[in-house]
Amino acid sequence: MCSIIKKNKMKKKKILVCGSTGFIGRNTIEGLVKRDDFEIYGTYNKRDQIDYPGVVMIKVDLTNKNQVDMAIEGKNIIIQLASTTSGAKDIISKPYIHVTDNAVMNSLIFRSAYENEVQQLIFPSCTIMYQSSETPLKENDFKLDDKINPIYFGAGWTKVYLEQMCDFYSRIGNTKFTVFRHSNIYGPYDKFDLEKSHVFGATITKVMYAKNGSKIPVWGTGEEERDLLYVSDIVNFIEKAIDKQKTNYELVNVGYGKPISVRNLVKKIVEKSGKNLEIEYDTSKPTIKTTLSLDSTYAKDTFGWVPLVPLDLGIEKTIKWYRENIQ
């Protein structure tokens, strides 16, 4: 007599991607929908919702406690990618915009995750608490009694506060918190407008719209150096954190590990565009003169994560996407 064994299908984890219409959010959604073990939800607010096949979109004001609780109730994993961000101009002229809304929305999300006994919350911090360094920095190269660059004082300490809040909730509840300090992200869906984008997105726009043989302006001297990471590598880290984290709290650097000067970055983008352009540096414009790159050894040892997209390939992929979707 043959026995029939019925295999129960694994229950899908319900994942809420906060900020799903933003740069990293859109890439994360497009990465996660390729898996069959997730039931995916995304939040939107001021921007129009985006129709992703199989994704449930929820309109939420993440600074409103009741709406936050409504969105998080019943979810297993929260990927908190919503934030108020912009480029060097706003960081210098209006630094407060990176403080209040981000502190409020994250405080409400963390609390709701704790109260709703969410299994895991993934939160992107940043690198602005680190001092300029000629060598790649590890997670413990920033300590709470260190000073933060005055330009980044408000946003930097807000990020540190939120990291500590994640640690706090991980100690009193059952939610696992993953905090990752990422370097400068670039790729499809980045901000490409000249007012709010970072140096990569702004340069892409300037180069792609410049006429062959013309000049393109670059803010500052171009001597500052940045660690640039292609966005699919961030999505890859998020998936590994979901699959592999066992502790209640992890603080992880996620970066490419090799800085490049803005001057050399602009030259690379011009070269990959196939255009003949002259670069003109405008030292009257705001610039943040730091050198920074991340040592991601801990991410490799703990999660098996390493960056997979080299800068030259990432630039080529971004230019191709830009031509097909924007230009």
N, C-alpha and C positions, 0 to 999 in steps of 0.2 A: 504494500500500500504506500502510495507516494504522499508525502506530506507537502503541503503548500506553505511556504514561508512568505509572509507578507512583510515587505520592507516599508517601514514608516518613512515617509519623506521628512527630511530635516526641516524643521520650522524655520522660515526665513527670518533673519534679523531685520527689525525695522530701524532704518537709519534716517536721521533728520540732518540735512545739510543746510545750516543757517548761512544765508548769503549766497544762495545758489545761482543768483543772476550776476554775481561778480566774477572777477578774473579767475581766481583759484577755484571758486565755487563751481563755475561752469565746467572747468576742466575736470574737477573731482566727480561731478555728476556723470560726465561722459565716460570717465574711467570706470566708475562703480556699476553702471548699467550693463557692462559687459559680463558681470558675474550673475550667477543664478541663485546665489544664497542670500541676496539682500532684497528687501522691500524698501524702496527709496522715496523719501519725501524731501521737498525743498521749500525754503521760505523766500518770499519776495515782499517788497514794500513800495519804495518810491519808484523803482524801475518796473516796467511792464513784465508780467510773468512770461516765462519761456516754456514752450511746449516740448517736453522731453517724453518720448514714448515710454510708457510704463512708470512715469514718475508723477506723484501726486504733489501739486503745488499748493502752498498755503500762504495766504496774505497775512503777514504778521508785523506789527510794530514791536521790535525787540526791546524797546525801552518801556513797554507797558507790561506790567507783571501778569495780568490776567491773560493777555494774548500769548505771552511766553509760556505760561503754564498749559494753556490749551494746545499749543503746538507740540510741547514736549511730552505730554501725558501719553503713556502707552508705547513710547519709543525705547529701543534698546541701546542705540548708539547715537551720540550727538557729535557732529563735526562742525565746530563753531568757526565759520569763515567770514562772518559778517563783521564789518568794521568801517570806521570813517578813515579814509586814507587819502593822501595826495603827495605831491612832489616837494622838491626843495623850496620852492617859492612860499608855499603855505607853512611848511615847517618853520621857516624863518619869520615870516610876517604875521602868521596867525597860528601859533603853536597850540593854542587852547582847543582847537577843533579836534585834536587827536586825543584829548583827555576826557572831557565830560561824557560824551555819548558812549565812548568805548568802555569807560568804567561802569556806567549805568547798565548797559545792555549785558555785559559779561557777568556782572554781579547777579543780575536776575536769572541769567541762563544757568550759571553754576548752582545757584540755590535751588532752582527748579529741578535740575538734574539730580541733586541730592535728595530732594523731597519726593521725587517720582522714582527713586531707586533705579536710575538709568545705569546700565552696565558699564559704559565707558564714554568719556568725553574727550575729544581731541581738540586741542587749542593751539593755534599758531601764535607764538610770541614773535620776537624779532631780535636783531643784533645791536640795537642802538644803545644798550646799556654797556657794551664793550668799549674800551678805549682803543684808539688807533694803534695798530700793531703791524710790524713787518713780518711777523710769523703767524701761522694759523692758530686760532684761539680755541681752547677747550672750554667745556661748560664751567669748570671751576675757576676759570680766569677772571670771572666777575664774582665779587663778594659783596655782601650787603653794606659793608662800610666803605666801599669804593665810591669815587666820585663819577658822575656821568657828565659827558660833554655838555656844556651849558646850552648849546643849541637844541639838544635832545632832552633837556632836563624834565619837562612835563611829560612828554610821551614815553620817555625811558623809564621813569619811576612808575608811571601807570602800568606799563608792561610788567615791571618787577612785582608790583602790588598784585596784579592778576595771576602771575605765576605762583605767588605765595598763597593766594586764595585757593587755587587749584590744589596745592599741597594741603592746605587746611581741610578742605572738604574730603580729600582722599583719606585723611586720618580719622574722620568722624563718621564716615559712611561706607557703603559698599561699592561706590562708583570708582572705577579706575580712571585716572586722569593722565593724559599724554600731552605734555607741553613740548613743543619743538621750536627752537630758535633758528629760523631759516635765514639764509642770505638773500640777496636781491633776486627775485623771481622774474622770469620773462617767458614769453611765448604767446600762443593764440589767446585771444580775448583780453589781452593786457589793455591798460589805459593808453591810448595812442594820441590823446589830445595834448597840446603843448602846455596847457595851464596846470593840469593835475597829474600828468604822468611822471614817472621816474625817468632817469637818463636813457634807459634802453628804449622805452616806448616813444619818448620824445624824439630820439635820434632816428628811429625807424620812420616816423612820420616825416621829419625834415628831409631825409634822404629820398624817400619814395615819391615825394611831391616836387622835389627839386628838378629843374631842367638841366639836362646834360651840359656840363661846362660852366655851371653857375657856382655860387658860394653857398655854404650852409653855416649858420651860426651855432656855436656851442657855448653854453654858459661856463664861465670860469676859465681856468688855465688848462684843464684836462689832465692835471697831474694826480688828482685823487684816484684811488684804486678801489674797485668793487669786486666782490665775489658773486658771480652770476650763476644761477641754477635754473635749468629749463623746467617748466612747470610740470611736465609728466613725471619728473623725478620726485616732486613733492607728492603727487598722487600715489606714486609707488610706495613712498614712505608711509602715507596714511593707511594704505592697505596692509602693509607689513605690521604696523602698530595694532590694527584691529585683529590681525591673525595671531600675533606672537606675544603681545604684552601680558605678563603674568603678575607683575607688581602693581600696587595701588597707585603709584606715582612715578612718572619718569620725566626727566628734563633732558632733552636731547638736542645737540647741534645737528642741523641738516643743511649742508652747504657743499659747493663744488670743491672748495679747498684751494683754489688758485686764483689770486686776485689779478685783475687786468686794469690798467689805467683807462680813464675815460678817453684819453687821446687815442690809445691803441684800439679801444672798442669802436670808436667812431670810424677809424680807418678800416677796420674789418667789415663793418656794416656797409660802408661805401664800396669796398671791394666786392662783397657778395652781391651787391645790387647791380653790378655791371656798369655803373655810371662813372663818369669822369667829373669829380666834384672837388672844389677847393674848400678846405675847412678853415673857418674864421672863429677865433676864440674871443668871446666878449667878457672881459674881466669885470665889467660893471654889474653883471648879473649875479644873483646869489648862487653860491656853491658851498659845499661842505667838504673841506679838505681833510679827509681821513683815508687811511689805508686799512682794509679789513678783509680777512678771510677766515673760514671756520675749519677747525679740525673735527671731522665727523667720525673719528675712530669708535666712539661709544655707540653711535648708530649702527656701525658695521658689526661690532661685537655683540650688541644686544638684539638687534632686529635683522641682521644680515643685509642691511641696506648700504648700497653704494650708488653714487650718481652714474647714470648710464649714457647721458647725452653730452658729448663734448661741445664746447662753445661754438666752434665753427659750424658743426651740424645744426645746433640749435638756432643760430642766426639764419641759416639757409631755410630751415623749416618754418621759422617765423615769417621771413620775407615771402615765402611761397604762400603761406596762409593769408598774409596781408593782401597780396595781389588777388587772391581768389575771393576774399570775403569783404575787403574794405575798398581797395582801389579798383 
